[in-house]
Amino acid sequence: MAATVGRPEPTVRFFRFHLMPYPGLPADYDGPAWITCPNELFDPVLGGEIYNRYIDELLYAEEVGFDGVCVNEHHQNAYGIMPSPNLIASILARQTKMIRMAVVGNALPLYDPPTRVAEKFAMIDCISGGRLIAGMVVGGGPEYYSFSLNPAHARERFAEAHDLIIKAWTEKDVFAFNGKFTKLRYVNLWPKPIQQPHPPIWIPGGGSIETWDFCGRNAYQYSYLSFFGYRHGRRVTDGYWHALDRLGKEGNPYSLGFAQILAVADTDEEAEREYGPHVDYFFNRCLHVWGGFAEAPGYRTLDSIKSGFLGQIGKQTTGFDAGGKKTWKDLVDQGYIIAGSPKTVRDRLTEAVKTLRCGHLMCLMQIGSMPAHLVRKSTELFAREVMPHVRGLWSEYEDRWSPHPLPAAERARPAALAPERGGVAK
């Protein structure tokens, strides 16, 4: 399919989300995929192959007409071997022309000092011509074991780092910062982002209710990164809409992003036959976390605990809904995955987008151990047979959470994208 440059402004926006899972865990390994998974199981040669393959899959998203791509940060696990999403986003910034790049996100409490996040995001925004979405996340509970940080300080660290980054992006003069966790005599950010006063900010969440208020107060987008699909996610997204209503904020669908696992084949039966083993690898191997690492003590606030919301990993280690291994039919019927023929996926995805009031859909299409040819097949079918039928929702709202990049003629023109090579003319 040719790139859809110049298409009418879309309504529902589609982002190709990539977790970059490691597909090569041995068949006889039944231990955890997080924190203590033996690193001798990582094959660097295979790693190099799949990193390059995964980058190609993200580049393909622009070719078939996605609005953006999403990358995120994880450490010391086989579930997602992308400890630096900024590296991947910088490659995409250089290799693409139109697509938006959502880094969802940098785990702010893990950076010392947090101004390094401000610098790296600014570089990506400059290289891309203003196409960055800056995601900022507290980080999952297991990450605090990987970095030996006190999880009880997670939100306090995040809030302080956020304030420093915003000030670094917007302050015109050198300033000193004297925080509890970060003390800097001279803050004078070079470079600055193209998007002013700063790129749009998305805040990923997994079930902490404080994140809803934080997004509402700051007019940020809330991205619910769900492993368990739109039917389970409804309770969380309803809580978010109630929070915005309580704060007197507009219930704009574009202020919500939602991650959904998707797989498209010619028929429902073919989807199960081709994708089933790889979905099983994701849910029953990549999400295998020792229970003691799932919820770091002090990480989740008392209010979130009282609300009954568990984080994504916490849900998994409570026994994947009381211990039963899910069949393909279970996963499809309960909305964990939306999979099947184009018509099946269209119908269920329309239901999901309407039910959640979601304006930014993050599409997880490389699932577990899925090989490249199946990922490409599913992605192409989704872009051609599903996306056009869902785009028409929410046209009455303004999307204030997407980048507004420089016009193509005003951007830097990399040699690799020069007109004689099919690139953007200046």
C-alpha positions in Angstrom: 0.0 0.0 0.0 1.2 3.5 -0.7 1.6 6.0 2.0 -1.5 8.1 2.5 0.2 11.5 2.6 -2.4 14.2 2.0 -5.4 12.2 3.3 -8.2 14.2 5.0 -7.5 15.0 8.7 -8.5 11.8 10.5 -10.8 11.5 13.5 -9.9 8.4 15.5 -6.1 8.2 15.4 -4.3 4.9 15.1 -0.9 4.3 16.6 1.2 1.2 16.0 2.3 0.1 19.5 5.4 -2.1 19.8 6.5 -3.7 23.0 9.5 -5.4 21.4 9.2 -8.8 23.2 11.9 -11.4 23.1 10.5 -14.3 21.1 13.3 -16.8 21.8 12.7 -18.1 25.3 13.4 -21.9 25.3 10.4 -24.2 25.2 11.5 -25.8 28.4 11.9 -22.6 30.4 9.0 -22.0 32.7 10.5 -19.3 35.0 9.7 -15.6 35.2 10.2 -13.3 32.2 10.9 -10.3 34.5 13.8 -9.2 36.6 15.4 -12.6 37.3 15.0 -14.2 33.9 18.6 -15.6 33.2 20.3 -13.3 30.8 22.2 -16.3 29.3 18.9 -16.9 27.6 19.3 -13.8 25.5 21.0 -14.5 22.2 22.6 -11.2 21.0 22.6 -12.3 17.4 18.9 -13.0 17.5 18.5 -9.8 19.5 20.2 -7.8 16.6 17.9 -9.5 14.1 14.7 -8.8 15.9 15.6 -5.2 16.8 16.1 -4.4 13.2 13.0 -6.4 12.3 10.9 -4.5 14.8 12.2 -1.2 13.6 11.1 -2.2 10.1 7.7 -3.1 11.4 7.3 0.4 12.9 8.5 2.0 9.6 5.9 -0.1 7.8 3.2 1.6 9.9 3.8 4.8 8.1 3.7 3.1 4.7 0.2 1.7 5.3 -1.3 4.8 6.8 -1.1 4.7 10.6 -1.1 8.1 12.3 1.7 7.3 14.7 3.8 4.7 16.4 4.3 4.1 20.1 7.4 2.8 21.9 7.9 2.4 25.7 10.5 1.6 28.4 11.1 -1.6 30.2 14.2 -3.1 32.0 15.6 -6.5 32.8 12.9 -8.6 31.2 12.0 -10.7 28.1 8.5 -9.1 27.9 9.9 -6.0 26.3 13.6 -5.6 25.4 13.4 -1.8 24.8 15.2 -0.2 27.8 15.6 3.0 25.8 12.6 4.0 23.7 14.4 7.2 22.9 16.9 5.3 20.8 14.2 3.8 18.7 12.3 7.0 18.4 15.4 8.8 17.2 15.9 6.2 14.4 12.2 6.6 13.4 12.5 10.4 13.5 15.4 10.2 10.9 13.8 7.4 8.8 10.2 8.7 8.4 8.5 11.7 6.9 5.0 12.1 8.3 4.2 9.7 11.1 4.0 10.9 14.8 6.2 9.2 17.4 4.8 8.7 20.9 7.4 7.7 23.5 5.0 6.3 26.2 7.1 6.9 28.0 10.2 7.7 29.8 10.0 6.5 33.4 11.0 9.8 35.0 12.0 8.5 38.5 14.6 6.3 36.9 16.6 9.3 35.4 19.1 11.2 37.4 19.0 14.1 36.6 15.6 14.2 34.8 16.9 17.0 32.6 18.3 14.2 30.5 14.8 13.3 29.5 14.1 16.9 28.5 17.3 17.0 26.3 16.6 13.7 24.6 13.0 14.5 23.8 14.0 17.9 22.5 16.6 16.2 20.2 13.9 13.8 18.8 11.5 16.7 18.3 14.1 18.7 16.3 15.2 15.7 14.2 11.6 14.8 13.3 10.4 18.4 12.6 8.1 18.5 15.5 6.5 15.1 15.4 7.2 13.9 19.0 4.7 13.0 21.6 6.4 13.2 25.0 5.2 10.4 27.3 6.1 10.6 31.0 5.4 7.6 33.3 5.9 6.7 36.9 7.2 3.3 35.8 5.9 -0.1 36.7 6.4 -1.6 40.1 8.9 -4.2 38.9 11.2 -1.4 37.6 11.9 -0.3 41.1 13.4 -3.7 41.9 15.6 -3.4 38.8 16.9 -0.1 39.9 16.8 -0.6 43.7 14.8 2.6 44.2 12.4 3.1 47.0 9.0 2.6 45.4 7.3 4.7 48.2 9.0 7.7 46.6 7.8 6.9 43.0 5.1 9.5 42.7 7.0 12.2 44.6 10.0 11.6 42.3 7.8 11.7 39.2 6.1 15.0 40.2 9.4 16.7 40.9 11.0 15.4 37.7 7.9 16.5 35.7 8.1 20.0 37.1 11.8 20.3 36.3 11.4 19.1 32.7 8.5 21.5 32.0 10.5 24.4 33.4 13.6 23.4 31.5 11.6 23.4 28.2 9.9 26.7 28.8 12.3 28.9 30.9 14.3 31.3 28.7 17.0 32.0 31.3 19.5 29.9 33.3 17.9 28.8 36.6 18.8 26.8 39.6 16.6 23.8 40.8 16.6 22.8 44.4 14.3 19.8 44.7 14.2 17.0 47.2 15.7 14.4 44.8 17.4 16.7 42.2 19.6 19.7 42.9 21.1 21.6 39.9 23.0 24.9 40.1 22.7 25.6 36.4 19.7 24.5 34.2 20.0 25.9 30.7 18.5 23.4 28.2 20.2 23.0 24.9 18.5 22.0 22.6 14.9 23.2 22.9 12.0 21.3 21.2 10.4 22.7 18.0 6.9 22.4 19.4 6.3 25.3 21.7 5.9 25.6 24.6 6.6 21.8 24.5 5.4 18.7 22.7 2.0 17.2 23.7 2.3 15.1 26.8 0.8 11.7 27.3 0.8 10.0 30.7 0.6 6.2 30.6 -1.2 4.5 33.5 -2.1 1.0 34.6 -4.7 1.6 37.2 -3.5 4.3 39.7 -6.4 6.7 40.3 -4.0 9.7 41.1 -2.9 9.7 37.4 -6.4 10.6 36.3 -6.4 13.8 38.4 -2.8 14.6 37.3 -3.9 14.4 33.7 -7.0 16.4 34.2 -5.3 19.2 36.1 -2.6 19.6 33.5 -4.7 18.9 30.4 -2.6 15.9 29.5 -3.7 12.8 27.7 -4.3 9.6 29.8 -3.0 6.5 28.1 -4.4 3.3 29.6 -1.9 0.6 28.6 -4.0 -2.5 29.0 -3.0 -6.1 28.6 -6.5 -7.3 29.2 -8.6 -5.6 26.6 -11.4 -3.2 26.3 -14.0 -5.0 28.4 -11.8 -5.2 31.4 -10.5 -1.7 30.7 -14.0 -0.1 30.9 -13.9 0.2 34.7 -10.6 2.1 34.5 -11.6 4.4 31.7 -15.0 5.1 33.3 -13.0 6.2 36.4 -11.0 8.6 34.3 -14.1 10.2 32.7 -15.6 10.5 36.2 -12.4 12.2 37.4 -12.6 14.7 34.5 -16.2 15.5 35.2 -15.4 16.1 38.9 -12.6 18.5 37.8 -15.0 20.3 35.5 -13.0 19.2 32.4 -14.4 18.3 29.0 -14.8 14.6 28.3 -12.9 14.8 25.0 -12.3 11.3 23.6 -8.9 12.5 22.3 -7.7 12.9 25.9 -7.8 9.1 26.2 -5.5 6.6 24.6 -6.0 2.9 25.0 -3.8 -0.1 24.0 -5.5 -3.1 22.5 -4.1 -6.3 21.2 -5.3 -6.9 17.6 -4.9 -9.7 15.1 -6.5 -9.8 11.6 -6.7 -12.7 9.2 -8.9 -13.7 6.3 -11.3 -15.6 8.6 -11.9 -16.1 12.3 -10.6 -19.7 12.1 -7.4 -18.7 10.3 -6.7 -16.1 13.0 -6.9 -18.7 15.7 -4.8 -21.2 13.8 -2.0 -18.7 12.8 -1.9 -16.4 15.8 -3.0 -18.6 18.6 0.4 -20.0 19.6 2.0 -16.6 19.7 -0.8 -15.0 21.8 -0.3 -17.9 24.2 3.4 -17.2 24.4 2.6 -13.5 25.3 0.1 -14.1 28.0 1.5 -17.2 29.6 5.3 -16.6 29.2 6.0 -12.9 28.6 3.7 -12.0 31.5 5.1 -14.5 33.9 6.2 -12.5 36.9 7.0 -13.8 40.3 4.3 -12.5 42.6 6.8 -10.9 45.0 7.9 -8.6 42.2 4.5 -7.6 40.9 3.6 -4.9 43.4 6.6 -3.2 45.0 5.7 -2.3 48.6 4.7 1.4 48.8 4.5 1.8 45.0 0.7 1.9 44.9 -1.0 4.6 47.0 -3.6 3.9 49.7 -6.4 5.5 47.6 -5.6 3.2 44.6 -5.5 0.2 46.8 -8.8 1.1 48.4 -10.3 1.6 44.9 -9.6 -2.0 44.1 -7.6 -1.2 40.9 -4.6 -3.5 40.4 -1.8 -2.7 38.1 -1.4 -4.8 35.0 1.3 -7.0 36.4 -0.6 -7.3 39.7 -3.6 -8.6 37.8 -1.5 -11.2 36.0 0.1 -12.5 39.2 -3.2 -12.8 41.1 -3.6 -15.8 38.8 -4.8 -14.5 35.5 -8.4 -14.4 36.8 -8.1 -16.9 39.6 -5.5 -19.2 38.1 -7.1 -20.6 34.9 -5.1 -20.6 31.7 -7.1 -18.8 29.0 -8.0 -20.5 25.8 -8.2 -18.5 22.5 -11.9 -18.5 22.8 -11.7 -17.1 26.4 -9.3 -14.3 25.2 -11.5 -13.3 22.3 -14.9 -13.6 24.1 -13.7 -11.6 27.1 -12.1 -8.9 25.0 -8.5 -9.5 26.0 -7.8 -9.6 22.3 -9.7 -8.4 19.3 -9.0 -11.0 16.6 -10.5 -12.6 13.5 -11.6 -11.6 10.1 -11.7 -8.0 9.0 -15.4 -7.8 9.7 -15.1 -9.4 13.1 -12.3 -7.0 14.1 -14.2 -4.0 12.6 -17.3 -4.7 14.6 -15.6 -5.4 17.9 -13.1 -2.5 17.5 -16.0 -0.1 16.8 -17.7 -1.4 20.0 -14.5 -0.9 21.9 -13.8 2.7 20.7 -17.4 3.7 21.4 -17.5 1.9 24.8 -14.3 3.5 26.0 -14.7 6.9 24.3 -11.2 6.5 23.0 -9.7 8.9 20.4 -6.2 7.5 20.3 -6.1 3.8 19.7 -2.7 2.1 20.4 -2.6 -1.1 18.3 -0.5 -4.0 19.6 0.0 -6.1 16.5 3.3 -7.9 17.2 2.2 -10.4 19.8 4.7 -12.6 21.7 6.6 -14.8 19.4 4.7 -13.8 16.2 7.0 -14.1 13.2 7.5 -11.2 10.7 5.3 -12.5 7.9 2.3 -12.8 10.2 2.8 -9.4 11.7 3.0 -7.9 8.3 -0.1 -9.7 7.1 -2.1 -8.7 10.1 -0.9 -5.1 9.9 -1.7 -4.7 6.2 -5.2 -6.3 6.6 -5.9 -4.0 9.6 -4.8 -0.9 7.8 -6.7 -1.7 4.6 -9.9 -3.4 5.9 -10.4 -2.1 9.4 -9.0 1.4 10.0 -11.0 3.2 7.3 -14.3 1.9 8.8 -13.5 3.2 12.3 -12.0 6.6 11.6 -15.3 8.4 11.4 -15.9 8.5 15.1 -15.4 11.6 17.3 -15.3 14.1 14.4 -17.2 16.6 16.6 -14.2 17.0 18.9 -10.9 18.8 18.6 -7.7 16.7 19.1 -5.5 18.9 21.2 -3.1 16.0 22.1 -1.4 15.4 18.8 1.7 17.1 17.4 1.4 19.9 14.9 4.7 19.5 13.0 6.4 21.9 10.7 5.1 21.8 7.1 7.1 19.3 5.1 8.8 22.1 3.1 10.2 23.7 6.3 11.7 20.6 7.8 15.3 19.4 7.5 15.8 17.2 4.5 17.9 14.2 5.2 19.8 12.9 2.2 18.1 9.5 2.6 14.7 11.2 2.0 15.8 13.6 -0.7 13.4 14.1 -3.7 15.6 12.0 -6.1 15.1 9.1 -3.6 11.4 9.6 -3.2 11.6 11.9 -0.2 9.9 15.2 0.7 10.7 18.1 -1.6 11.7 21.4 0.1 
